Amino acid sequence: MGKGIFITGTDTGVGKTCFTLTLMEALKKQGYRASGMKPVASGGKYIKGKFMNNDAYLIMQHCSEIMDYDLVNPFVFNEPVSPNFAARQTSEIVDIAPILSSYNQLTLVSDYTVVEGVGGWRVSLSDDIKTNELVHELALPVLLVVGLRLGCINHAILTAEAIKSDGITLCGWVSNQVERSYQYKEETRTLLNKELDCPNIADFSYMNDINYVEMSKKVDLSHILGFGIK
């Protein structure tokens, strides 16, 4: 059975999917069979006749092997809002059991499975389940994507504290400049390297054009693999 890692972020729109795809490409470049998963997604549309979430569809496309969409994304909702709100529109309830089943199936055919969360660390997946509880059930270490912009320092520190207080391993963080005008990128990285107390495994400047293969060259896998992803 393969290993896995969970990708969370300081907020929505900080580049979690972008980094998930980049990490998958980095793993494949090193000869690993990589798969990806977005257990719960809000905001769907019909793609090739099937109702899908675009981020999850991209993750499916970047898997080393051809994967069934329903394994990659067991729960998808129409409204691009918090999953617990979106689920109420369809009377569907997010349950951890199908997510665990899908994850286990992916790990059987992959060396590494990259699991992307939705929104931030404490986002509600249902009225009874939050993201941190799902990660606890998956028993995965976490990588934190920090969108570099005004306010990110506080968000990053609080998120890291929450992850650790939940008894989850924070094995690294990613700095991703999401605003071109943000002028304190290096100062922010220096401060967060000290405060987060884990490796900054990748650093991305603001980009107009995204090339996941090129971005994968900037990912330091040694820290991740050294933590023993399980």
C-alpha positions in Angstrom: 0.0 0.0 0.0 1.3 3.4 -0.9 1.9 6.5 1.3 0.0 9.7 1.4 0.1 13.4 2.4 -2.7 16.0 3.0 -2.6 19.5 1.5 -4.3 22.2 3.4 -4.2 26.0 3.1 -4.5 29.2 5.2 -7.7 30.0 3.3 -9.4 29.3 0.0 -7.7 30.7 -3.1 -4.2 30.3 -1.9 -3.0 27.7 -4.4 -3.8 24.3 -2.9 -4.8 22.7 -6.2 -1.9 24.3 -8.0 0.6 22.9 -5.4 -1.2 19.5 -5.3 -0.6 19.1 -9.1 2.9 20.4 -8.8 3.7 17.9 -6.0 2.2 15.1 -8.1 4.5 16.1 -11.0 7.5 16.2 -8.7 6.8 12.7 -7.4 6.4 11.4 -10.9 9.6 13.0 -12.0 11.4 11.0 -9.3 9.9 7.8 -10.7 7.0 7.4 -8.2 3.5 6.4 -9.2 1.4 9.4 -8.0 -2.3 9.7 -7.5 -4.3 12.6 -6.2 -7.6 13.1 -4.4 -10.0 15.9 -3.5 -12.4 14.1 -1.2 -15.0 16.9 -1.0 -15.4 19.7 -3.6 -17.9 22.6 -3.9 -18.6 24.1 -7.3 -19.3 21.6 -10.0 -20.1 21.5 -13.7 -20.6 19.0 -16.4 -17.4 18.0 -18.1 -17.7 15.4 -20.9 -21.2 14.6 -19.7 -20.3 14.0 -16.1 -20.9 16.3 -13.2 -17.4 17.2 -11.8 -15.4 19.8 -10.0 -12.7 21.3 -12.2 -9.9 21.1 -9.6 -10.7 17.4 -9.0 -10.8 16.8 -12.7 -7.3 18.3 -13.1 -6.1 16.1 -10.3 -7.5 13.1 -12.0 -5.7 14.1 -15.2 -2.4 14.3 -13.5 -2.5 10.9 -11.9 0.2 8.4 -13.1 -2.5 5.9 -13.9 -6.0 6.3 -15.3 -8.3 6.8 -12.3 -12.1 6.8 -11.9 -13.3 10.3 -11.1 -15.5 9.0 -8.3 -12.3 7.7 -6.5 -10.6 11.1 -6.9 -13.7 13.0 -5.8 -16.3 11.0 -3.8 -18.4 14.1 -2.9 -19.0 17.0 -5.3 -21.6 19.8 -4.9 -23.0 22.4 -7.2 -22.7 25.5 -5.1 -19.2 27.0 -4.7 -19.7 27.5 -0.9 -18.7 25.7 2.3 -19.5 22.0 1.7 -21.9 21.7 4.7 -24.0 24.5 3.1 -23.8 23.1 -0.4 -24.7 19.6 0.8 -28.0 20.9 2.3 -29.1 21.9 -1.2 -29.1 18.3 -2.3 -29.9 16.7 1.1 -26.7 14.7 0.8 -24.5 14.0 3.8 -20.7 13.8 3.6 -19.6 10.6 5.3 -16.0 9.6 6.1 -16.4 5.9 5.2 -16.6 6.4 1.3 -13.6 8.8 1.5 -11.5 6.3 3.4 -12.5 3.5 0.9 -11.5 5.7 -2.1 -8.2 6.7 -0.5 -7.3 3.1 0.3 -8.1 2.0 -3.3 -5.9 4.8 -4.6 -3.0 3.8 -2.4 -3.2 0.2 -3.7 -2.1 1.4 -7.2 0.1 4.3 -6.2 3.4 5.0 -4.4 2.1 8.3 -3.1 -1.4 9.8 -2.9 -1.7 13.5 -2.5 -5.0 14.5 -0.8 -6.2 18.1 -1.2 -8.5 19.6 1.3 -11.2 22.2 0.7 -10.8 25.7 2.0 -8.9 25.9 5.3 -8.1 23.6 8.2 -11.3 23.8 10.1 -13.8 24.0 7.2 -16.9 22.0 7.9 -17.5 19.1 5.5 -20.9 18.4 7.0 -22.7 19.5 10.1 -20.8 16.8 12.1 -17.4 16.6 10.3 -14.6 19.1 9.9 -11.5 18.9 7.8 -9.2 18.2 10.7 -11.3 15.2 11.7 -11.1 13.7 8.3 -7.3 14.1 8.3 -7.2 12.4 11.7 -9.1 9.4 10.3 -6.8 9.3 7.2 -3.8 9.4 9.6 -1.8 11.6 7.2 0.9 14.3 7.8 0.1 17.7 6.5 1.7 20.3 4.1 0.4 23.9 4.6 0.1 26.2 1.6 0.4 29.8 2.6 -0.9 32.4 0.1 1.5 35.3 0.5 -0.6 38.5 0.9 -1.6 40.9 3.5 -2.8 39.0 6.6 -1.1 35.8 5.7 1.3 35.7 8.7 -1.4 35.6 11.3 -3.4 33.0 9.3 -0.4 30.8 8.8 0.7 30.9 12.4 -2.8 30.2 13.7 -3.3 27.3 11.2 0.0 25.7 12.1 -0.9 25.9 15.8 -4.3 24.3 15.1 -2.8 21.5 13.1 -0.3 20.7 15.8 -2.9 21.0 18.6 -5.0 18.4 16.7 -2.1 16.0 17.1 -1.3 16.0 13.4 2.2 16.2 12.0 3.0 19.4 10.0 5.8 18.3 7.9 6.3 21.4 5.8 4.9 24.5 4.3 4.7 26.2 0.9 5.0 29.9 0.2 3.0 31.0 -2.8 2.8 34.7 -3.7 -0.8 35.1 -4.8 -0.8 38.9 -5.1 1.6 40.6 -7.5 1.7 43.8 -5.4 2.8 42.0 -2.2 6.2 43.6 -1.4 7.3 41.6 1.6 7.7 38.1 0.2 11.2 37.4 1.6 10.6 39.1 4.9 7.4 37.0 5.3 9.2 33.8 4.4 12.0 34.5 6.9 9.5 35.2 9.7 7.3 32.2 8.9 10.3 29.8 8.7 11.0 30.7 12.3 7.4 30.7 13.5 6.1 27.6 11.8 9.1 25.5 12.8 9.0 23.2 9.7 10.7 23.2 6.3 9.7 25.6 3.6 9.6 22.9 0.9 8.7 25.2 -2.0 8.6 28.9 -2.8 6.7 30.4 -5.7 6.7 33.9 -6.9 3.6 35.4 -8.5 2.9 33.8 -11.9 0.8 34.7 -14.9 1.3 31.4 -16.6 1.4 28.1 -14.6 3.5 25.2 -15.7 3.3 22.4 -13.2 6.3 20.5 -14.6 8.5 23.6 -14.3 7.1 24.4 -10.9 7.9 20.8 -9.7 11.6 21.6 -10.1 11.3 24.0 -7.1 9.9 21.3 -4.7 12.3 19.9 -2.2 11.0 16.3 -1.8 13.8 15.4 0.7 12.0 16.9 3.6 8.7 15.3 2.8 10.1 11.8 2.2 12.2 12.2 5.2 9.2 12.6 7.4 8.0 9.1 6.4 4.7 9.8 4.7 2.5 6.9 5.7 
